[in-house]
Amino acid sequence: MRLPIRLPWRTPAPAATETETKTAAPLAAVFSSQGGGWSNRPYAGLARDGYLRNPVGHRAVRLVAETAASVPLLLYGEDGELSDHAALALMRRPNGRMAGPDFFEALYAQLSIAGNVYIEPVVIAGQLRELYLLRPDRMRVIEGGDGWPVAYEYRAGNVVRRFAVEGDGPRLLHLKTFHPLEDHTGYAPLSAAQAALDLHNAAATWNKALLDNSARPSGALVYQPKEGGNLSPAQYDRLKQELEEGYSGAVRAGRPLLLEGGLDWKAMALSPRDMDFIEAKNGAARDIALALGVPPMLIGVPGDNTYANYQEANRAFWRLTVLPLIGRVMAALSPWLSEAYGEALRLEPDLDQVSGLAAERSELWGRLQAATFLSDAEKREAVGYAPDN
């Protein structure tokens, strides 16, 4: 069940001039969710270990963000679809540095990694002109005496700015996913996979160390003197130094080992425990993909046979992950745009332009075409179109 969305307005900013300033009447859309997990990482640690350093987390987050951002948006008013409106132009070009897909890709990625998305507006002469994303780890919710938020504080270096909850004009918009232990923040999907991230990253480190050691498990030098006795300290140190300088490292992989004096080399193969560790890495990859709602088949994780084929997995990804995420974002932006522009507005994804749903849309069109008991208006409503006036 979607939680109610509070739409507080910020106190009026000083009189705006024609010069753009990012501090004018700030608004921010917040997808809030900070998570605790096995390692209890803050946003920066989760972004570093789960996105920047982990290939599975990186690809899964990008797949969700890029796919959701690629869907064109439609804007509807009280009289039907609007093809020429300032709000629609703002969604297509939120600011001078980012086009619509770039903006929404960053928005969905921040929602997956941090659960918090903050959008700052630029208001010029009373008109909303631009939107900017703010880093979620720099924002702090300030509670009042009654426990409800009274302001949002953004700190960048030595500069601290406050976005008041109540007031006139465009203001801070806060969205959050469900968090059972937090009142004002949600829970980031990637946070649920922190244990899997630790395991997968540790496996990558282990594999790198294995590669550095001739790309094979280490062996043992066995000393078998013919007349008994052990190596002297000097002989032991000399042998250790020769091994480190002449045979260790990936550059020296495959170099033949010259042994003398009763020394014998016993290679060690992968043990059953080592093999389980490799499978554990693949299991961790599946857990990471699962936390983000991505079928493992779509990101090349081996050993996953949940879906009969790639096409079925792709449809499940669209229906179970992408479309609900887009719907949540549009449901939050629509009432804010309505109040900002003083008219009833509604943002909807253009499903007819989604290639991943082409087969399902074609089947829907076929069923409606054969349904002679439905009127044209009812058929238009069934496919998400406004009545034809």
TANOR-V198988 format. One record per pair of residues at least 12 apart in sequence whose C-alpha atoms are under 10 Angstrom apart, sorted by sequence separation. I is the first residue (numbers start at 1). J is the second residue. If there is no record, write none. Layout:
i=I j=J
i=I j=J
This chain:
i=12 j=24
i=13 j=25
i=75 j=87
i=76 j=88
i=91 j=103
i=92 j=104
i=107 j=119
i=119 j=131
i=120 j=132
i=121 j=133
i=140 j=152
i=141 j=153
i=151 j=163
i=152 j=164
i=176 j=188
i=177 j=189
i=289 j=301
i=295 j=307
i=297 j=309
i=298 j=310
i=333 j=345
i=334 j=346
i=335 j=347
i=367 j=379
i=368 j=380
i=376 j=388
i=377 j=389
i=12 j=25
i=13 j=26
i=75 j=88
i=91 j=104
i=118 j=131
i=119 j=132
i=120 j=133
i=139 j=152
i=140 j=153
i=141 j=154
i=150 j=163
i=151 j=164
i=152 j=165
i=286 j=299
i=297 j=310
i=298 j=311
i=333 j=346
i=334 j=347
i=11 j=25
i=12 j=26
i=74 j=88
i=118 j=132
i=119 j=133
i=120 j=134
i=139 j=153
i=140 j=154
i=150 j=164
i=151 j=165
i=243 j=257
i=282 j=296
i=285 j=299
i=286 j=300
i=332 j=346
i=333 j=347
i=334 j=348
i=365 j=379
i=368 j=382
i=10 j=25
i=11 j=26
i=73 j=88
i=118 j=133
i=119 j=134
i=138 j=153
i=139 j=154
i=140 j=155
i=149 j=164
i=150 j=165
i=151 j=166
i=285 j=300
i=286 j=301
i=295 j=310
i=298 j=313
i=331 j=346
i=332 j=347
i=368 j=383
i=9 j=25
i=10 j=26
i=75 j=91
i=117 j=133
i=118 j=134
i=119 j=135
i=138 j=154
i=139 j=155
i=149 j=165
i=150 j=166
i=285 j=301
i=286 j=302
i=297 j=313
i=298 j=314
i=330 j=346
i=331 j=347
i=9 j=26
i=10 j=27
i=74 j=91
i=117 j=134
i=118 j=135
i=119 j=136
i=137 j=154
i=138 j=155
i=139 j=156
i=148 j=165
i=149 j=166
i=284 j=301
i=285 j=302
i=286 j=303
i=295 j=312
i=296 j=313
i=297 j=314
i=330 j=347
i=331 j=348
i=365 j=382
i=9 j=27
i=73 j=91
i=116 j=134
i=117 j=135
i=118 j=136
i=136 j=154
i=137 j=155
i=138 j=156
i=283 j=301
i=286 j=304
i=295 j=313
i=329 j=347
i=330 j=348
i=364 j=382
i=365 j=383
i=8 j=27
i=72 j=91
i=73 j=92
i=116 j=135
i=117 j=136
i=135 j=154
i=137 j=156
i=138 j=157
i=282 j=301
i=283 j=302
i=294 j=313
i=295 j=314
i=298 j=317
i=329 j=348
i=330 j=349
i=364 j=383
i=72 j=92
i=116 j=136
i=117 j=137
i=118 j=138
i=134 j=154
i=135 j=155
i=142 j=162
i=152 j=172
i=239 j=259
i=282 j=302
i=283 j=303
i=294 j=314
i=295 j=315
i=327 j=347
i=114 j=135
i=115 j=136
i=116 j=137
i=118 j=139
i=135 j=156
i=139 j=160
i=141 j=162
i=142 j=163
i=151 j=172
i=282 j=303
i=283 j=304
i=295 j=316
i=326 j=347
i=327 j=348
i=7 j=29
i=114 j=136
i=117 j=139
i=134 j=156
i=138 j=160
i=139 j=161
i=140 j=162
i=141 j=163
i=142 j=164
i=152 j=174
i=282 j=304
i=294 j=316
i=295 j=317
i=326 j=348
i=327 j=349
i=361 j=383
i=110 j=133
i=113 j=136
i=114 j=137
i=116 j=139
i=139 j=162
i=142 j=165
i=279 j=302
i=293 j=316
i=294 j=317
i=326 j=349
i=110 j=134
i=279 j=303
i=293 j=317
i=294 j=318
i=110 j=135
i=111 j=136
i=293 j=318
i=95 j=121
i=107 j=133
i=110 j=136
i=294 j=320
i=295 j=321
i=323 j=349
i=73 j=100
i=94 j=121
i=95 j=122
i=106 j=133
i=107 j=134
i=293 j=320
i=294 j=321
i=72 j=100
i=94 j=122
i=103 j=131
i=293 j=321
i=294 j=322
i=323 j=351
i=72 j=101
i=103 j=132
i=104 j=133
i=292 j=321
i=293 j=322
i=70 j=100
i=71 j=101
i=103 j=133
i=231 j=261
i=69 j=100
i=70 j=101
i=352 j=383
i=69 j=101
i=70 j=102
i=351 j=383
i=352 j=384
i=68 j=101
i=69 j=102
i=71 j=104
i=98 j=131
i=214 j=247
i=351 j=384
i=67 j=101
i=69 j=103
i=70 j=104
i=95 j=129
i=96 j=130
i=98 j=132
i=149 j=183
i=213 j=247
i=214 j=248
i=215 j=249
i=350 j=384
i=66 j=101
i=69 j=104
i=70 j=105
i=94 j=129
i=95 j=130
i=96 j=131
i=97 j=132
i=148 j=183
i=149 j=184
i=213 j=248
i=214 j=249
i=215 j=250
i=226 j=261
i=349 j=384
i=350 j=385
i=65 j=101
i=66 j=102
i=68 j=104
i=69 j=105
i=93 j=129
i=94 j=130
i=95 j=131
i=96 j=132
i=118 j=154
i=147 j=183
i=148 j=184
i=212 j=248
i=213 j=249
i=214 j=250
i=225 j=261
i=226 j=262
i=318 j=354
i=348 j=384
i=65 j=102
i=68 j=105
i=69 j=106
i=93 j=130
i=94 j=131
i=95 j=132
i=147 j=184
i=212 j=249
i=213 j=250
i=214 j=251
i=216 j=253
i=223 j=260
i=224 j=261
i=225 j=262
i=319 j=356
i=66 j=104
i=67 j=105
i=69 j=107
i=90 j=128
i=93 j=131
i=94 j=132
i=95 j=133
i=211 j=249
i=212 j=250
i=213 j=251
i=214 j=252
i=215 j=253
i=221 j=259
i=223 j=261
i=224 j=262
i=225 j=263
i=318 j=356
i=319 j=357
i=65 j=104
i=66 j=105
i=68 j=107
i=69 j=108
i=90 j=129
i=91 j=130
i=94 j=133
i=210 j=249
i=211 j=250
i=212 j=251
i=213 j=252
i=214 j=253
i=215 j=254
i=223 j=262
i=224 j=263
i=317 j=356
i=318 j=357
i=65 j=105
i=66 j=106
i=68 j=108
i=69 j=109
i=89 j=129
i=90 j=130
i=91 j=131
i=209 j=249
i=210 j=250
i=212 j=252
i=213 j=253
i=214 j=254
i=222 j=262
i=223 j=263
i=224 j=264
i=316 j=356
i=64 j=105
i=65 j=106
i=67 j=108
i=68 j=109
i=86 j=127
i=87 j=128
i=90 j=131
i=128 j=169
i=143 j=184
i=209 j=250
i=212 j=253
i=214 j=255
i=221 j=262
i=222 j=263
i=223 j=264
i=315 j=356
i=63 j=105
i=65 j=107
i=66 j=108
i=86 j=128
i=87 j=129
i=127 j=169
i=128 j=170
i=142 j=184
i=211 j=253
i=221 j=263
i=222 j=264
i=223 j=265
i=314 j=356
i=315 j=357
i=62 j=105
i=65 j=108
i=66 j=109
i=86 j=129
i=120 j=163
i=126 j=169
i=127 j=170
i=141 j=184
i=221 j=264
i=222 j=265
i=314 j=357
i=315 j=358
i=61 j=105
i=62 j=106
i=64 j=108
i=65 j=109
i=126 j=170
i=141 j=185
i=220 j=264
i=221 j=265
i=222 j=266
i=315 j=359
i=64 j=109
i=65 j=110
i=220 j=265
i=221 j=266
i=311 j=356
i=315 j=360
i=62 j=108
i=63 j=109
i=65 j=111
i=123 j=169
i=219 j=265
i=220 j=266
i=221 j=267
i=61 j=108
i=62 j=109
i=65 j=112
i=123 j=170
i=219 j=266
i=220 j=267
i=61 j=109
i=64 j=112
i=122 j=170
i=218 j=266
i=219 j=267
i=220 j=268
i=60 j=109
i=61 j=110
i=121 j=170
i=218 j=267
i=219 j=268
i=61 j=111
i=62 j=112
i=120 j=170
i=121 j=171
i=217 j=267
i=218 j=268
i=219 j=269
i=58 j=109
i=61 j=112
i=120 j=171
i=121 j=172
i=216 j=267
i=217 j=268
i=218 j=269
i=60 j=112
i=61 j=113
i=119 j=171
i=120 j=172
i=216 j=268
i=217 j=269
i=218 j=270
i=119 j=172
i=120 j=173
i=216 j=269
i=217 j=270
i=118 j=172
i=119 j=173
i=216 j=270
i=217 j=271
i=58 j=113
i=118 j=173
i=119 j=174
i=57 j=113
i=117 j=173
i=118 j=174
i=117 j=174
i=118 j=175
i=217 j=274
i=51 j=109
i=116 j=174
i=117 j=175
i=116 j=175
i=117 j=176
i=115 j=175
i=116 j=176
i=115 j=176
i=116 j=177
i=51 j=113
i=115 j=177
i=47 j=110
i=50 j=113
i=47 j=112
i=48 j=113
i=111 j=176
i=47 j=113
i=111 j=177
i=43 j=110
i=46 j=113
i=47 j=114
i=46 j=114
i=44 j=113
i=116 j=185
i=43 j=113
i=44 j=114
i=115 j=185
i=116 j=186
i=43 j=114
i=115 j=186
i=116 j=187
i=206 j=277
i=207 j=278
i=42 j=114
i=43 j=115
i=114 j=186
i=115 j=187
i=116 j=188
i=43 j=116
i=114 j=187
i=115 j=188
i=113 j=187
i=114 j=188
i=115 j=189
i=203 j=277
i=204 j=278
i=111 j=186
i=112 j=187
i=113 j=188
i=114 j=189
i=115 j=190
i=203 j=278
i=31 j=107
i=111 j=187
i=112 j=188
i=113 j=189
i=114 j=190
i=115 j=191
i=30 j=107
i=31 j=108
i=33 j=110
i=34 j=111
i=111 j=188
i=112 j=189
i=113 j=190
i=114 j=191
i=203 j=280
i=204 j=281
i=29 j=107
i=32 j=110
i=33 j=111
i=35 j=113
i=110 j=188
i=111 j=189
i=112 j=190
i=113 j=191
i=199 j=277
i=200 j=278
i=203 j=281
i=31 j=110
i=32 j=111
i=33 j=112
i=34 j=113
i=35 j=114
i=111 j=190
i=112 j=191
i=202 j=281
i=203 j=282
i=30 j=110
i=31 j=111
i=33 j=113
i=34 j=114
i=35 j=115
i=200 j=280
i=201 j=281
i=30 j=111
i=31 j=112
i=33 j=114
i=34 j=115
i=199 j=280
i=200 j=281
i=203 j=284
i=32 j=114
i=33 j=115
i=34 j=116
i=199 j=281
i=200 j=282
i=31 j=114
i=32 j=115
i=33 j=116
i=198 j=281
i=199 j=282
i=200 j=283
i=201 j=284
i=31 j=115
i=32 j=116
i=33 j=117
i=196 j=280
i=197 j=281
i=199 j=283
i=200 j=284
i=201 j=285
i=30 j=115
i=31 j=116
i=32 j=117
i=196 j=281
i=199 j=284
i=200 j=285
i=30 j=116
i=31 j=117
i=32 j=118
i=196 j=282
i=198 j=284
i=199 j=285
i=29 j=116
i=30 j=117
i=31 j=118
i=196 j=283
i=197 j=284
i=200 j=287
i=29 j=117
i=30 j=118
i=31 j=119
i=196 j=284
i=197 j=285
i=200 j=288
i=28 j=117
i=29 j=118
i=30 j=119
i=195 j=284
i=196 j=285
i=28 j=118
i=29 j=119
i=30 j=120
i=194 j=284
i=196 j=286
i=197 j=287
i=27 j=118
i=28 j=119
i=29 j=120
i=193 j=284
i=196 j=287
i=197 j=288
i=27 j=119
i=28 j=120
i=29 j=121
i=43 j=135
i=44 j=136
i=193 j=285
i=195 j=287
i=196 j=288
i=26 j=119
i=27 j=120
i=28 j=121
i=43 j=136
i=44 j=137
i=193 j=286
i=194 j=287
i=195 j=288
i=196 j=289
i=26 j=120
i=27 j=121
i=43 j=137
i=193 j=287
i=194 j=288
i=25 j=120
i=26 j=121
i=27 j=122
i=42 j=137
i=43 j=138
i=192 j=287
i=193 j=288
i=196 j=291
i=24 j=120
i=25 j=121
i=26 j=122
i=27 j=123
i=192 j=288
i=193 j=289
i=23 j=120
i=24 j=121
i=25 j=122
i=26 j=123
i=191 j=288
i=193 j=290
i=194 j=291
i=22 j=120
i=23 j=121
i=24 j=122
i=25 j=123
i=190 j=288
i=192 j=290
i=193 j=291
i=22 j=121
i=23 j=122
i=24 j=123
i=25 j=124
i=189 j=288
i=190 j=289
i=192 j=291
i=193 j=292
i=21 j=121
i=22 j=122
i=23 j=123
i=24 j=124
i=190 j=290
i=191 j=291
i=192 j=292
i=21 j=122
i=22 j=123
i=24 j=125
i=25 j=126
i=27 j=128
i=189 j=290
i=190 j=291
i=191 j=292
i=20 j=122
i=21 j=123
i=22 j=124
i=24 j=126
i=26 j=128
i=29 j=131
i=34 j=136
i=189 j=291
i=190 j=292
i=20 j=123
i=21 j=124
i=25 j=128
i=28 j=131
i=29 j=132
i=30 j=133
i=33 j=136
i=34 j=137
i=188 j=291
i=189 j=292
i=190 j=293
i=20 j=124
i=24 j=128
i=27 j=131
i=28 j=132
i=29 j=133
i=30 j=134
i=32 j=136
i=188 j=292
i=189 j=293
i=18 j=123
i=19 j=124
i=20 j=125
i=26 j=131
i=27 j=132
i=28 j=133
i=29 j=134
i=31 j=136
i=17 j=123
i=18 j=124
i=19 j=125
i=26 j=132
i=28 j=134
i=30 j=136
i=16 j=123
i=17 j=124
i=18 j=125
i=16 j=124
i=17 j=125
i=22 j=130
i=15 j=124
i=16 j=125
i=17 j=126
i=20 j=129
i=22 j=131
i=30 j=139
i=13 j=123
i=15 j=125
i=16 j=126
i=20 j=130
i=22 j=132
i=15 j=126
i=16 j=127
i=28 j=152
i=61 j=189
i=61 j=190
i=60 j=190
i=57 j=190
i=26 j=161
i=28 j=163
i=26 j=162
i=27 j=163
i=57 j=193
i=26 j=163
i=27 j=164
i=23 j=161
i=25 j=163
i=26 j=164
i=27 j=165
i=23 j=162
i=25 j=164
i=51 j=190
i=10 j=150
i=23 j=163
i=50 j=190
i=57 j=197
i=8 j=149
i=10 j=151
i=50 j=191
i=56 j=197
i=8 j=150
i=25 j=167
i=27 j=169
i=28 j=170
i=29 j=171
i=30 j=172
i=31 j=173
i=32 j=174
i=33 j=175
i=34 j=176
i=46 j=188
i=8 j=151
i=25 j=168
i=26 j=169
i=27 j=170
i=28 j=171
i=29 j=172
i=30 j=173
i=31 j=174
i=32 j=175
i=33 j=176
i=34 j=177
i=47 j=190
i=50 j=193
i=54 j=197
i=57 j=200
i=25 j=169
i=26 j=170
i=27 j=171
i=28 j=172
i=29 j=173
i=30 j=174
i=31 j=175
i=32 j=176
i=33 j=177
i=35 j=179
i=46 j=190
i=50 j=194
i=53 j=197
i=54 j=198
i=56 j=200
i=25 j=170
i=26 j=171
i=27 j=172
i=28 j=173
i=29 j=174
i=30 j=175
i=31 j=176
i=32 j=177
i=33 j=178
i=34 j=179
i=43 j=188
i=46 j=191
i=49 j=194
i=55 j=200
i=56 j=201
i=24 j=170
i=25 j=171
i=26 j=172
i=27 j=173
i=28 j=174
i=29 j=175
i=30 j=176
i=31 j=177
i=32 j=178
i=33 j=179
i=35 j=181
i=50 j=196
i=51 j=197
i=54 j=200
i=55 j=201
i=25 j=172
i=26 j=173
i=27 j=174
i=28 j=175
i=29 j=176
i=32 j=179
i=35 j=182
i=46 j=193
i=50 j=197
i=54 j=201
i=34 j=182
i=43 j=191
i=46 j=194
i=49 j=197
i=50 j=198
i=53 j=201
i=33 j=182
i=42 j=191
i=49 j=198
i=34 j=184
i=35 j=185
i=41 j=191
i=50 j=200
i=54 j=204
i=33 j=184
i=34 j=185
i=35 j=186
i=36 j=187
i=40 j=191
i=46 j=197
i=50 j=201
i=177 j=328
i=10 j=162
i=11 j=163
i=12 j=164
i=32 j=184
i=33 j=185
i=34 j=186
i=35 j=187
i=36 j=188
i=39 j=191
i=49 j=201
i=176 j=328
i=10 j=163
i=11 j=164
i=32 j=185
i=33 j=186
i=34 j=187
i=35 j=188
i=37 j=190
i=38 j=191
i=41 j=194
i=175 j=328
i=9 j=163
i=10 j=164
i=11 j=165
i=12 j=166
i=13 j=167
i=31 j=185
i=32 j=186
i=33 j=187
i=34 j=188
i=35 j=189
i=37 j=191
i=38 j=192
i=39 j=193
i=40 j=194
i=175 j=329
i=9 j=164
i=10 j=165
i=11 j=166
i=12 j=167
i=13 j=168
i=30 j=185
i=31 j=186
i=32 j=187
i=33 j=188
i=34 j=189
i=35 j=190
i=36 j=191
i=37 j=192
i=38 j=193
i=39 j=194
i=40 j=195
i=8 j=164
i=9 j=165
i=10 j=166
i=11 j=167
i=12 j=168
i=13 j=169
i=31 j=187
i=32 j=188
i=33 j=189
i=34 j=190
i=35 j=191
i=36 j=192
i=37 j=193
i=38 j=194
i=39 j=195
i=8 j=165
i=9 j=166
i=10 j=167
i=11 j=168
i=12 j=169
i=31 j=188
i=34 j=191
i=35 j=192
i=37 j=194
i=38 j=195
i=175 j=332
i=7 j=165
i=8 j=166
i=9 j=167
i=10 j=168
i=11 j=169
i=12 j=170
i=33 j=191
i=36 j=194
i=37 j=195
i=38 j=196
i=39 j=197
i=174 j=332
i=175 j=333
i=6 j=165
i=7 j=166
i=8 j=167
i=9 j=168
i=10 j=169
i=11 j=170
i=12 j=171
i=35 j=194
i=38 j=197
i=39 j=198
i=173 j=332
i=8 j=168
i=9 j=169
i=10 j=170
i=11 j=171
i=38 j=198
i=173 j=333
i=8 j=169
i=9 j=170
i=10 j=171
i=8 j=170
i=9 j=171
i=10 j=172
i=7 j=170
i=8 j=171
i=9 j=172
i=10 j=173
i=173 j=336
i=7 j=171
i=8 j=172
i=9 j=173
i=172 j=336
i=7 j=172
i=8 j=173
i=171 j=336
i=6 j=172
i=7 j=173
i=8 j=174
i=170 j=336
i=6 j=173
i=7 j=174
i=170 j=337
i=5 j=173
i=6 j=174
i=7 j=175
i=5 j=174
i=6 j=175
i=170 j=339
i=171 j=340
i=5 j=175
i=169 j=339
i=170 j=340
i=4 j=175
i=5 j=176
i=169 j=340
i=170 j=341
i=3 j=175
i=4 j=176
i=3 j=176
i=2 j=176
i=3 j=177
i=2 j=177
i=3 j=178
i=2 j=178
i=1 j=178
i=112 j=291
i=113 j=292
i=112 j=292
i=128 j=337
i=128 j=340
i=127 j=340
i=128 j=341
i=108 j=322
i=111 j=325
i=126 j=340
i=127 j=341
i=108 j=325
i=108 j=326
i=108 j=329
i=104 j=326
i=107 j=329
i=104 j=329
i=61 j=288
i=56 j=284
i=57 j=285
i=60 j=288
i=61 j=289
i=64 j=292
i=56 j=285
i=60 j=289
i=63 j=292
i=64 j=293
i=55 j=285
i=56 j=286
i=57 j=287
i=59 j=289
i=60 j=290
i=64 j=294
i=54 j=285
i=56 j=287
i=57 j=288
i=60 j=291
i=61 j=292
i=63 j=294
i=56 j=288
i=57 j=289
i=60 j=292
i=61 j=293
i=56 j=289
i=60 j=293
i=61 j=294
i=54 j=288
i=57 j=291
i=60 j=294
i=57 j=292
i=59 j=294
i=60 j=295
i=63 j=298
i=60 j=296
i=63 j=299
i=50 j=288
i=60 j=298
i=59 j=298
i=60 j=299
i=56 j=296
i=59 j=299
i=57 j=299
i=56 j=299
i=55 j=299
i=56 j=300
i=56 j=301
i=87 j=334
i=88 j=337
i=67 j=317
i=68 j=318
i=87 j=337
i=67 j=318
i=71 j=322
i=87 j=338
i=71 j=323
i=64 j=317
i=68 j=321
i=69 j=322
i=73 j=326
i=87 j=340
i=64 j=318
i=68 j=322
i=87 j=341
i=67 j=322
i=68 j=323
i=71 j=326
i=86 j=341
i=66 j=322
i=67 j=323
i=68 j=324
i=91 j=347
i=64 j=321
i=65 j=322
i=68 j=325
i=69 j=326
i=73 j=330
i=88 j=345
i=64 j=322
i=68 j=326
i=76 j=334
i=87 j=345
i=63 j=322
i=75 j=334
i=88 j=347
i=65 j=325
i=87 j=347
i=64 j=325
i=77 j=338
i=82 j=345
i=81 j=345
i=82 j=346
i=78 j=343
i=79 j=344
i=80 j=345
i=81 j=346
i=77 j=343
i=78 j=344
i=80 j=346
i=81 j=347
i=77 j=344
i=78 j=345
i=76 j=344
i=77 j=345
i=78 j=346
i=76 j=345
i=77 j=346
i=75 j=345
i=76 j=346
i=77 j=347
i=75 j=346
i=76 j=347
i=74 j=346
i=75 j=347
i=76 j=348
i=74 j=347
i=75 j=348
i=73 j=347
i=74 j=348
i=75 j=349
i=73 j=348
i=74 j=349
i=75 j=350
i=72 j=348
i=73 j=349
i=74 j=350
i=71 j=348
i=72 j=349
i=73 j=350
i=74 j=351
i=71 j=349
i=72 j=350
i=73 j=351
i=70 j=349
i=71 j=350
i=72 j=351
i=71 j=351
i=72 j=352
i=73 j=353
i=68 j=349
i=71 j=352
i=72 j=353
i=71 j=353
i=72 j=354
i=70 j=353
i=71 j=354
i=70 j=354
i=71 j=355
i=67 j=354
i=67 j=356
i=31 j=328
i=31 j=329
i=29 j=329
i=31 j=332
i=30 j=332
i=29 j=332
i=29 j=333
i=81 j=385
i=80 j=385
i=81 j=386
i=80 j=386
i=81 j=387
i=29 j=336
i=79 j=386
i=80 j=387
i=78 j=386
i=79 j=387
i=80 j=388
i=27 j=336
i=76 j=385
i=77 j=386
i=79 j=388
i=80 j=389
i=76 j=386
i=79 j=389
i=7 j=332
i=2 j=328
i=5 j=331
i=6 j=332
i=5 j=332
i=4 j=332
i=7 j=335
i=8 j=336
i=2 j=331
i=7 j=336
i=5 j=335
i=7 j=339
